[in-house]
Amino acid sequence: MRIIRIFSILLCISNLAFTQTSSEVVQFDKILNQFINVRDFCISKDGKEAFFSIQSPNQEISQLAYITKTNNEWSEPQLLPFCDSFKYLEPFLSHDNMRLYFASDRPLNSSSNKKKDFDIWYVERTNETEKWSQPINLGHPVNSELDEFYPSLSKNNNLYFTMVSPNGYGKDDIYVSQWINGQYTDPVLLNENINGPGYEFNAFISENEEFIIFSKYNEEDGLGSGDLYVSKIDENGNWTKAINLGIPVNTKYMEYCPFYDEKNQMLYFTSKRNNLKPRSFNSVFEFSTYINQNENGLSKIYKTSIKLDVLLE
C-alpha cells in the first residue's frame, strides 16, 4: 500500500510539473496594498477599467471598488456608488462592458434593512462614460432561496456561477444557466469532471465556452488549501477531467477567484501566499512597508502570463 501511495504522490508531482506553462507570478499593482483583503478581480477588454472586492479582516464588510488606467497608470481606487451597508463582492464585466454582475446579500426591497441570502445582481450603463444604474436582481430561475455566488458570463451570455445546494455533488458546486430567447434557463449542474464531493467554486468561463478555470479545495492532487484547475470541452460537448494549474500559480496557500484575459493570455487570481521571513528593521515605516508590500498571507491579486492553449492540447 505504501508503494502505491508513493507512486500516486510521484504521479501528482509529475502532473503538476507538466502544467508549468506560466511565467513569474507578480502582484497586479501595489496600489491595492492599502487594503487588508482585496480579491475577486475582473478587467475590461481594453484593459482600462478593473473591478474588485475590498474586505475587512474577517469579511464582515465587503464592498466593490474600481480603478481606471490613464497614460499607463492606475488611478486611486474608488467605491462603486451603489454600495451600502450590505455585502457586495465578485464583480464580472459583460463582454460589451455595459453590465457589471456581482453577488450581494442586499434585500430585494430597497427600503428594507434586512439582508437576504446571496443573489446575483447587476448594474448597467449605456456607455463607458455614463454612471451605473441602481442594482437589479437577476431573478428566477438563477436566483433562489439558496446562496448564488461568483457570476461569469460567456460571450453569448450563458451564466456560470457557484451555488450552495443540497442537490449538488458536494458542498459548493458550479452550475450554468443558458441564455435562450432573452431569458435564462433553469441552472444545470456541471458534470463530475468539474464538481465532486468537496468544494468547487469561483468559476471563470472563456468567451466561447471552450474552457473553464475554477477553484477546488483540499484535493488529493492539490498543493494544499485551494488550487486553481482548468477543464476544456471535448468534441461531444462534455467537460474533460480538470487539470491542476500547478506551480507557480498554485502554492500550499489558498488560490481562488480566477479571471483570464484571453487576448493577452494573462491570468489574474487571488492568493493568500506568504513569503515573509524574520529580519531586523530600522524603523516602523520600514517594518510596515515590508509587511504590506510583500506576500503576507492576506488576500492579494496576482497576475501571470499563461498559455492555456498549450496546457489544453
Secondary structure per residue as TSV (DSSP state, phi and psi in degrees):
chain	resnum	aa	ss	phi	psi
A	1	M	-	360.0	-38.2
A	2	R	H	-65.4	-37.4
A	3	I	H	-63.5	-42.4
A	4	I	H	-62.8	-41.8
A	5	R	H	-63.5	-44.3
A	6	I	H	-62.5	-41.4
A	7	F	H	-62.1	-41.0
A	8	S	H	-63.3	-40.7
A	9	I	H	-64.6	-44.0
A	10	L	H	-64.0	-37.1
A	11	L	H	-64.9	-41.4
A	12	C	H	-62.8	-43.4
A	13	I	H	-61.6	-41.2
A	14	S	H	-61.6	-44.5
A	15	N	H	-62.6	-40.5
A	16	L	H	-66.3	-40.9
A	17	A	H	-64.2	-35.1
A	18	F	H	-62.7	-29.4
A	19	T	T	-88.0	11.2
A	20	Q	-	-78.0	76.5
A	21	T	-	-111.2	9.9
A	22	S	B	-110.0	160.1
A	23	S	-	-87.9	-165.5
A	24	E	-	-60.1	141.8
A	25	V	-	-91.9	127.2
A	26	V	E	-132.8	161.3
A	27	Q	E	-65.0	144.7
A	28	F	S	-58.2	-55.2
A	29	D	-	-164.4	135.3
A	30	K	G	-67.9	-11.9
A	31	I	G	-61.4	-20.9
A	32	L	G	-87.0	-4.2
A	33	N	G	-71.5	-6.3
A	34	Q	G	-72.5	-13.1
A	35	F	S	-99.8	146.8
A	36	I	S	-70.0	-51.5
A	37	N	E	-127.1	123.2
A	38	V	E	-132.3	134.0
A	39	R	E	-159.5	-177.7
A	40	D	E	59.0	67.4
A	41	F	E	-99.2	142.0
A	42	C	E	-143.7	155.8
A	43	I	E	-136.7	146.6
A	44	S	-	-71.3	163.8
A	45	K	T	-61.6	-33.4
A	46	D	T	-88.0	0.5
A	47	G	S	72.7	16.7
A	48	K	S	-105.3	-6.1
A	49	E	E	-133.8	139.1
A	50	A	E	-136.8	141.1
A	51	F	E	-125.6	148.6
A	52	F	E	-163.8	167.8
A	53	S	E	-99.6	141.6
A	54	I	E	-120.2	139.1
A	55	Q	E	-139.7	157.2
A	56	S	-	-72.5	167.9
A	57	P	T	-53.2	-41.4
A	58	N	T	-105.8	15.9
A	59	Q	S	65.7	23.2
A	60	E	S	-68.1	-29.6
A	61	I	-	-118.3	131.9
A	62	S	E	-143.5	124.1
A	63	Q	E	-130.3	160.2
A	64	L	E	-101.9	136.8
A	65	A	E	-132.4	167.4
A	66	Y	E	-147.4	159.6
A	67	I	E	-135.8	155.0
A	68	T	E	-126.0	153.3
A	69	K	E	-109.0	129.6
A	70	T	E	-135.0	130.4
A	71	N	T	52.4	40.1
A	72	N	T	67.5	17.1
A	73	E	E	-121.9	137.2
A	74	W	E	-82.6	141.0
A	75	S	-	-74.3	170.4
A	76	E	-	-67.0	140.8
A	77	P	-	-63.1	146.3
A	78	Q	E	-132.8	148.0
A	79	L	E	-73.6	144.9
A	80	L	-	-69.9	137.3
A	81	P	T	-66.2	-20.8
A	82	F	T	-84.5	-6.9
A	83	C	-	-65.4	138.8
A	84	D	-	-137.6	-146.2
A	85	S	S	-78.7	-6.7
A	86	F	S	-87.6	173.1
A	87	K	-	-88.3	137.7
A	88	Y	E	-132.9	131.1
A	89	L	E	-159.2	167.2
A	90	E	E	61.1	61.6
A	91	P	E	-74.4	148.0
A	92	F	E	-145.0	125.7
A	93	L	E	-91.1	132.7
A	94	S	-	-65.2	166.2
A	95	H	T	-59.8	-34.6
A	96	D	T	-92.2	4.7
A	97	N	S	68.4	10.1
A	98	M	S	-96.3	-10.8
A	99	R	E	-129.4	139.2
A	100	L	E	-117.8	114.5
A	101	Y	E	-92.9	154.0
A	102	F	E	-165.4	170.5
A	103	A	E	-106.7	143.8
A	104	S	E	-156.5	153.4
A	105	D	-	-103.2	18.6
A	106	R	-	-64.1	151.8
A	107	P	-	-73.7	157.0
A	108	L	S	-66.1	-35.4
A	109	N	S	-93.3	116.5
A	110	S	T	-63.4	-17.3
A	111	S	T	-87.0	-6.3
A	112	S	-	-86.3	148.4
A	113	N	-	-105.1	6.5
A	114	K	S	-98.8	123.9
A	115	K	-	-71.0	153.7
A	116	K	-	-101.6	176.4
A	117	D	S	-66.1	169.1
A	118	F	-	-74.8	127.7
A	119	D	E	-120.9	168.4
A	120	I	E	-96.1	130.1
A	121	W	E	-124.5	171.5
A	122	Y	E	-151.3	157.7
A	123	V	E	-121.1	159.1
A	124	E	E	-140.9	164.2
A	125	R	-	-148.2	161.9
A	126	T	S	-90.6	-23.7
A	127	N	S	-156.6	173.1
A	128	E	T	-76.4	-5.4
A	129	T	T	-101.4	-8.6
A	130	E	S	-81.5	159.3
A	131	K	-	-76.6	153.6
A	132	W	-	-72.4	150.7
A	133	S	-	-72.3	178.1
A	134	Q	-	-72.5	153.8
A	135	P	-	-60.2	140.6
A	136	I	E	-121.8	125.6
A	137	N	E	-73.9	133.4
A	138	L	-	-67.4	-23.6
A	139	G	-	76.6	-175.2
A	140	H	T	-75.5	151.1
A	141	P	T	-91.6	2.0
A	142	V	T	-68.2	-54.9
A	143	N	-	-82.2	150.5
A	144	S	-	-148.8	-164.3
A	145	E	S	-83.2	0.4
A	146	L	S	-96.2	179.5
A	147	D	E	-91.0	129.4
A	148	E	E	-116.7	134.3
A	149	F	E	-135.0	168.1
A	150	Y	E	47.1	69.8
A	151	P	E	-70.7	142.7
A	152	S	E	-147.1	129.4
A	153	L	E	-116.8	138.9
A	154	S	-	-78.8	176.2
A	155	K	T	-63.1	-30.2
A	156	N	T	-92.2	14.0
A	157	N	-	76.0	9.2
A	158	N	-	-62.0	136.2
A	159	L	E	-109.7	123.6
A	160	Y	E	-108.3	137.4
A	161	F	E	-158.5	166.3
A	162	T	E	-95.9	137.3
A	163	M	E	-135.8	140.8
A	164	V	E	-97.7	100.2
A	165	S	-	-132.7	141.1
A	166	P	T	-68.9	-11.5
A	167	N	T	-95.1	4.7
A	168	G	S	-85.8	-172.0
A	169	Y	S	-80.1	-27.9
A	170	G	S	-150.7	-138.2
A	171	K	S	-76.4	-74.2
A	172	D	S	-104.5	141.2
A	173	D	E	-135.9	163.4
A	174	I	E	-106.5	133.2
A	175	Y	E	-124.7	165.0
A	176	V	E	-133.5	138.8
A	177	S	E	-117.8	124.0
A	178	Q	-	-84.1	146.8
A	179	W	E	-95.1	105.2
A	180	I	E	-130.2	125.7
A	181	N	T	52.8	41.9
A	182	G	T	78.8	13.6
A	183	Q	E	-150.7	161.5
A	184	Y	E	-89.2	143.5
A	185	T	-	-85.0	169.9
A	186	D	-	-59.3	139.8
A	187	P	-	-59.5	139.5
A	188	V	E	-118.0	131.5
A	189	L	E	-71.7	127.6
A	190	L	-	-67.9	157.7
A	191	N	-	-69.7	179.1
A	192	E	T	-73.8	-6.0
A	193	N	T	-78.0	-14.1
A	194	I	T	-106.1	-57.6
A	195	N	-	-92.9	152.2
A	196	G	-	-150.6	-165.6
A	197	P	S	-73.0	-11.6
A	198	G	S	-98.4	-136.1
A	199	Y	-	-110.4	120.9
A	200	E	E	-123.4	129.1
A	201	F	E	-161.2	174.0
A	202	N	E	54.0	62.8
A	203	A	E	-92.3	132.0
A	204	F	E	-106.3	126.6
A	205	I	E	-102.7	139.3
A	206	S	-	-71.8	163.1
A	207	E	T	-55.1	-43.2
A	208	N	T	-103.3	17.5
A	209	E	S	58.7	34.7
A	210	E	S	-85.7	-27.5
A	211	F	E	-149.9	162.4
A	212	I	E	-137.4	136.4
A	213	I	E	-114.8	135.1
A	214	F	E	-156.7	172.1
A	215	S	E	-102.3	142.4
A	216	K	E	-126.3	146.1
A	217	Y	E	-110.5	127.0
A	218	N	S	53.7	47.3
A	219	E	-	-80.0	157.3
A	220	E	T	-62.1	-34.0
A	221	D	T	-95.7	13.5
A	222	G	S	-84.7	169.2
A	223	L	S	-91.8	-7.5
A	224	G	S	128.3	141.4
A	225	S	S	59.5	-135.5
A	226	G	E	-94.8	136.8
A	227	D	E	-123.0	155.3
A	228	L	E	-92.0	136.8
A	229	Y	E	-126.2	161.2
A	230	V	E	-136.3	143.7
A	231	S	E	-136.8	151.7
A	232	K	E	-122.2	163.8
A	233	I	B	-84.1	133.6
A	234	D	-	-88.9	-176.1
A	235	E	T	-66.3	-16.4
A	236	N	T	-98.3	6.4
A	237	G	S	80.8	19.2
A	238	N	-	-107.4	148.8
A	239	W	B	-74.4	132.7
A	240	T	-	-84.1	168.5
A	241	K	-	-59.3	130.8
A	242	A	-	-67.9	142.0
A	243	I	E	-108.7	132.9
A	244	N	E	-67.8	130.1
A	245	L	-	-68.5	-16.0
A	246	G	-	70.9	-171.0
A	247	I	T	-77.6	142.5
A	248	P	T	-94.0	3.3
A	249	V	T	-65.5	-54.1
A	250	N	-	-90.1	147.9
A	251	T	-	-136.0	-172.6
A	252	K	S	-75.0	-7.7
A	253	Y	S	-95.3	-176.7
A	254	M	-	-81.9	124.5
A	255	E	E	-119.4	132.7
A	256	Y	E	-162.3	-177.9
A	257	C	E	54.1	62.6
A	258	P	E	-79.9	149.7
A	259	F	E	-144.9	126.9
A	260	Y	E	-116.4	123.8
A	261	D	E	-87.5	100.3
A	262	E	T	-65.9	-37.9
A	263	K	T	-62.8	-44.1
A	264	N	T	-99.9	3.0
A	265	Q	T	51.1	49.4
A	266	M	E	-118.7	125.5
A	267	L	E	-99.4	125.7
A	268	Y	E	-108.2	141.5
A	269	F	E	-160.8	166.4
A	270	T	E	-101.1	141.2
A	271	S	E	-144.2	150.4
A	272	K	-	-107.0	26.8
A	273	R	-	-59.3	153.7
A	274	N	B	-140.3	122.3
A	275	N	-	-124.6	18.5
A	276	L	-	-68.6	137.1
A	277	K	-	-130.1	144.7
A	278	P	-	-59.0	137.6
A	279	R	-	-161.2	171.5
A	280	S	-	-95.6	157.9
A	281	F	-	-133.3	149.1
A	282	N	S	-92.8	-13.5
A	283	S	S	-161.6	164.9
A	284	V	H	-64.3	-37.6
A	285	F	H	-61.2	-43.7
A	286	E	H	-63.8	-41.1
A	287	F	H	-60.3	-50.3
A	288	S	H	-61.8	-42.6
A	289	T	H	-62.4	-44.6
A	290	Y	H	-60.8	-44.7
A	291	I	H	-67.4	-45.7
A	292	N	H	-77.8	-33.5
A	293	Q	H	-84.7	-19.5
A	294	N	S	-100.3	172.6
A	295	E	-	-65.9	115.2
A	296	N	B	-126.5	15.3
A	297	G	S	86.8	-4.5
A	298	L	S	-98.7	163.4
A	299	S	-	-68.0	122.2
A	300	K	E	-134.1	158.9
A	301	I	E	-97.6	130.9
A	302	Y	E	-122.2	165.6
A	303	K	E	-143.5	154.0
A	304	T	E	-157.6	143.9
A	305	S	E	-78.4	124.8
A	306	I	B	-141.4	133.8
A	307	K	-	-95.7	88.0
A	308	L	H	-68.9	-25.7
A	309	D	H	-64.5	-34.5
A	310	V	H	-70.6	-45.2
A	311	L	H	-61.3	-34.8
A	312	L	T	-93.9	4.4
A	313	E	-	-64.4	360.0
